[in-house]
Amino acid sequence: MDIVADIGGTNARFACYQPDQTGSETGTVSHLTRYACADFPSMADALERYCTAHQITPNRMSLAVAGPVDGQMVNFTNNQWSFVKQEIKSRFQLSSLTIINDFTAQALVPPYLNRQGVTVVREGTPYPDTAVLVLGAGTGLGFAAILPAGGGWCPLETEGGNGLLALRDTDPEGLSDFLRSKEEVVSFESCLSGRGLEYLYQFVAQDKPPLTARQIAETANDNQQARAAIILFFNLLANFIANGILSTGARQGVYISGGIAPKLKAYLPESQFLQRLSEHGAYSDYVGQVPLFLIDEEQAEKAGLLGAGLAMTNPYLAHRRL
């Protein structure tokens, strides 16, 4: 039995994985279970709970985790967990253990979607031999790409969400200074994440008590400042995507995933999102014609798990397997 996991800063998702024998599909997941990371002292304890609950003895395991995965020790970026790769392999007596970044896993899935489970934000004009970009905001900000190579897909593993924030002249005056009062290093993740959405709300509603990201989303219909924070979020997301297209050459398409944007997509038309992605000076045509897709909430829930499964046989990720 193969077990796959998609572990972020807040939630850990586990599932059983059945690969597709033809290689033309993602495979399938079953017994999908979500745990709150805060409920367990370690990732291994959460894994033990999952295996015990479903009476599973795993053979292979592939873990997509939020954070860098080089070396034996893996530290999660936005929660308290850490683990040693070889200790996990030994503890669960695995024949194979694959460890990849969570958005490397997300990036492996779009070639198999066939527009099922996605919303087309912009049709655009794809360039088939270029990269595909996948990004998304949740507890943190994930960013990865895949490149067509040898009849398959070679993932570009990155921590691009932690690049320094770039603002336009049309962005609100004082936003940069406000964010610097919150974080020592102001990255795109500082505003395009759960905590980032909370910062944006605090910026536009400085006369009101803070709200959590969930409260902002739940009250936006009736709370003008919550709505303004969400619109600002999408405007800044456009800045990030434009930089991502230019830095990776991803003209085949951009897929937006994560826990925030799919939930808030109803507010996307109220923002300047598409306008900003069509106005980039001399590179307006380069950036403005790239197809844009939003991975729907239900599909986003499974994408990291399916990508973790695909990673077990991806030849360009052999260095991530023990």
C-alpha positions in Angstrom: 0.0 0.0 0.0 1.3 3.5 -0.9 0.6 6.4 1.4 0.8 10.0 0.2 0.7 13.2 2.3 0.3 16.9 1.7 1.4 18.7 4.8 1.2 22.5 5.1 1.6 24.9 8.0 -1.9 24.3 9.4 -3.3 21.0 8.0 -1.9 17.6 7.2 -3.7 15.5 4.6 -3.0 11.8 4.2 -4.4 9.3 1.7 -3.8 5.9 0.1 -2.6 6.2 -3.4 -3.2 3.9 -6.4 -0.9 4.8 -9.4 -2.3 4.8 -12.9 -0.8 1.9 -14.8 -0.9 3.6 -18.2 0.9 6.8 -17.2 -1.8 8.9 -18.8 -3.6 9.8 -15.5 -2.7 11.0 -12.1 -3.7 7.9 -10.3 -6.3 7.9 -7.5 -6.5 8.6 -3.8 -8.7 7.1 -1.2 -9.3 7.3 2.6 -8.4 11.0 2.5 -8.1 12.3 6.0 -7.2 15.7 7.2 -5.6 16.5 10.6 -4.7 19.8 12.3 -1.0 19.9 12.7 -1.4 21.6 16.1 -3.1 18.4 17.4 0.1 16.3 17.1 3.6 16.8 18.6 5.2 15.5 15.4 4.5 14.4 11.8 5.3 10.8 12.7 2.6 10.8 15.3 0.1 12.0 12.8 1.2 9.3 10.3 0.9 6.7 13.0 -2.7 7.9 13.8 -3.6 7.6 10.1 -2.1 4.2 9.6 -3.8 2.9 12.8 -7.2 4.4 12.0 -7.2 2.8 8.5 -5.3 -0.4 9.5 -2.7 0.2 6.9 0.9 -1.1 6.7 2.6 1.2 4.1 5.1 -0.1 1.6 6.0 3.2 -0.2 5.4 6.7 1.1 5.6 10.1 -0.5 5.4 13.2 1.6 4.8 16.7 0.1 5.8 19.2 2.9 5.8 23.0 3.2 9.4 23.9 3.4 12.9 23.1 1.9 13.6 19.4 1.7 17.4 19.3 1.1 19.4 17.2 3.6 18.3 14.6 6.1 16.6 17.0 8.5 13.3 18.6 7.3 12.0 21.6 9.2 8.5 22.9 8.4 8.4 26.6 7.6 5.1 27.5 9.3 4.6 25.0 12.0 6.6 23.3 14.8 7.2 20.0 13.1 10.5 18.6 12.0 11.7 15.1 11.1 14.7 13.1 9.9 14.1 11.3 6.6 15.9 8.1 7.4 14.1 7.8 10.8 10.7 8.0 9.1 11.8 5.3 6.6 13.0 3.0 9.4 10.1 3.7 11.7 7.5 2.7 9.1 9.7 0.0 7.5 9.3 1.5 4.0 10.7 0.2 0.8 10.8 3.7 -0.6 10.4 7.2 0.9 10.0 10.3 -1.3 10.1 13.8 0.2 9.3 16.8 -1.9 8.2 20.4 -1.4 4.4 20.8 -1.3 4.2 23.0 -4.4 6.6 20.7 -6.3 3.8 18.2 -5.8 1.1 20.7 -6.9 3.1 21.5 -10.0 3.1 17.9 -11.2 -0.7 17.8 -11.5 -1.9 20.4 -14.1 -0.8 18.4 -17.2 -3.5 15.8 -16.2 -6.3 18.2 -15.3 -7.8 18.6 -18.8 -9.6 21.6 -17.4 -11.6 19.4 -15.1 -11.7 21.0 -11.6 -10.4 24.4 -12.8 -11.9 27.8 -13.6 -10.6 29.5 -16.7 -9.6 33.0 -15.6 -8.1 33.9 -19.0 -7.9 31.8 -22.2 -4.8 33.5 -23.4 -2.4 32.0 -26.0 -0.3 29.1 -24.7 3.2 28.4 -25.9 3.4 24.5 -25.6 7.2 24.1 -25.3 7.5 26.5 -22.3 7.1 26.1 -18.6 3.9 25.8 -16.5 3.7 27.8 -13.3 1.8 26.7 -10.2 1.4 28.9 -7.2 -0.9 29.4 -4.2 -1.4 31.1 -0.9 -2.4 29.3 2.2 -0.5 29.4 5.6 2.4 30.3 3.4 3.0 31.1 -0.3 4.0 28.2 -2.6 5.6 28.6 -6.0 6.9 26.0 -8.4 7.1 25.3 -12.2 7.4 22.3 -14.5 9.3 22.2 -17.8 8.5 19.8 -20.7 11.5 17.4 -20.9 12.0 14.0 -22.6 8.3 13.4 -23.0 7.6 14.1 -19.4 7.8 16.9 -16.9 10.8 18.2 -15.0 9.8 20.2 -11.8 11.6 23.4 -10.9 11.7 23.3 -7.1 11.7 26.8 -5.6 11.0 29.0 -2.5 9.8 31.8 -4.7 7.1 32.9 -2.3 9.8 34.3 -0.1 11.2 36.7 -2.7 11.1 40.3 -1.6 7.8 42.1 -2.1 7.5 44.3 -5.2 4.9 47.0 -5.3 3.6 49.3 -8.1 3.1 53.0 -7.9 -0.6 52.4 -8.0 -0.5 50.3 -4.8 -1.7 52.0 -1.6 0.7 54.6 -0.2 2.1 53.4 3.2 1.5 49.7 2.6 5.2 48.9 2.4 5.9 50.7 5.7 3.0 49.0 7.4 4.2 45.6 6.4 7.7 46.4 7.6 6.2 47.1 11.0 4.9 43.6 11.0 7.8 41.6 9.6 11.6 42.1 9.5 11.8 40.8 5.9 8.8 41.8 3.8 8.3 39.1 1.2 5.4 38.3 -1.1 4.4 35.8 1.5 4.0 38.7 3.9 0.8 39.7 2.1 -0.1 36.6 0.0 -0.9 34.1 2.8 -3.3 33.7 5.7 -1.4 36.1 7.9 -0.8 38.3 4.9 -4.5 38.7 4.3 -4.9 39.6 8.0 -2.2 42.2 7.6 -4.0 43.7 4.6 -7.2 43.9 6.5 -5.4 45.6 9.4 -3.9 48.1 6.9 -7.3 49.1 5.3 -9.2 48.9 8.6 -6.8 50.5 11.1 -9.6 51.9 13.1 -11.2 48.4 13.7 -10.1 45.3 15.7 -8.1 42.7 13.7 -9.9 39.8 12.1 -8.6 36.3 11.2 -8.3 35.3 7.6 -11.4 33.1 8.1 -13.4 36.0 9.5 -12.3 38.2 6.6 -13.6 35.7 4.1 -16.8 35.1 6.0 -17.7 38.8 6.5 -16.6 40.2 3.1 -20.2 40.3 1.7 -21.2 42.8 4.4 -17.9 44.3 5.5 -16.6 46.8 3.0 -13.1 46.8 4.5 -12.8 43.0 4.5 -13.8 43.2 0.8 -11.2 45.9 0.2 -8.5 43.7 1.8 -9.5 40.8 -0.5 -9.4 43.0 -3.6 -5.9 44.3 -2.5 -4.9 40.6 -2.1 -5.8 39.8 -5.7 -4.1 43.0 -7.0 -0.8 42.0 -5.2 -1.2 38.4 -6.4 -1.1 39.8 -10.0 2.2 41.4 -9.2 3.6 38.1 -8.0 2.3 36.1 -11.0 3.8 38.6 -13.5 7.2 38.3 -11.8 6.8 34.5 -11.8 6.0 34.4 -15.5 9.0 36.5 -16.3 11.4 34.6 -14.1 10.4 31.1 -15.3 9.3 31.8 -18.8 6.0 30.1 -18.0 4.0 31.0 -21.1 2.2 27.6 -21.4 -0.1 28.5 -18.4 -0.4 29.6 -14.8 -2.4 27.6 -12.3 -3.5 29.3 -9.0 -4.0 26.8 -6.2 -3.7 27.0 -2.4 -6.3 27.5 0.4 -7.2 31.1 -0.1 -7.7 32.2 -3.7 -10.1 29.3 -4.6 -12.3 30.3 -1.6 -12.3 34.0 -2.5 -12.6 33.7 -6.3 -16.0 35.5 -6.3 -14.2 38.7 -5.6 -11.6 38.3 -8.3 -13.7 40.3 -10.9 -13.8 43.3 -8.6 -10.0 43.6 -8.5 -7.6 44.9 -11.1 -6.1 41.4 -11.4 -6.4 40.9 -15.1 -5.6 44.5 -15.9 -2.4 44.3 -14.0 -1.4 41.2 -15.8 -1.9 43.0 -19.1 0.1 46.1 -18.2 3.7 45.4 -17.8 5.5 47.9 -19.9 7.6 46.5 -22.7 6.6 43.0 -21.6 2.9 43.5 -21.6 2.4 41.1 -24.5 4.7 38.5 -23.0 2.8 38.5 -19.6 -0.6 39.5 -20.9 -1.2 36.5 -23.2 -0.4 33.7 -20.7 -3.4 31.4 -20.0 -4.6 31.6 -16.4 -6.5 29.0 -14.4 -7.8 28.8 -10.9 -7.8 25.3 -9.4 -11.2 24.8 -7.8 -11.3 24.2 -4.0 -12.2 20.5 -4.2 -9.5 19.8 -6.7 -6.9 21.8 -4.7 -7.7 19.6 -1.7 -6.4 16.6 -3.6 -3.8 18.1 -5.9 -0.9 17.9 -3.5 -1.7 14.3 -2.7 -1.9 13.3 -6.4 1.3 15.2 -7.0 3.0 13.3 -4.2 1.9 10.1 -5.8 3.3 11.1 -9.2 6.6 12.1 -7.6 7.3 8.5 -6.7 8.0 7.6 -10.3 9.1 11.0 -11.8 12.6 10.4 -13.1 13.6 14.0 -12.4 12.9 13.6 -8.7 15.0 10.5 -8.2 17.3 12.5 -5.9 14.3 13.0 -3.5 13.8 9.3 -2.9 15.4 7.1 -0.2 
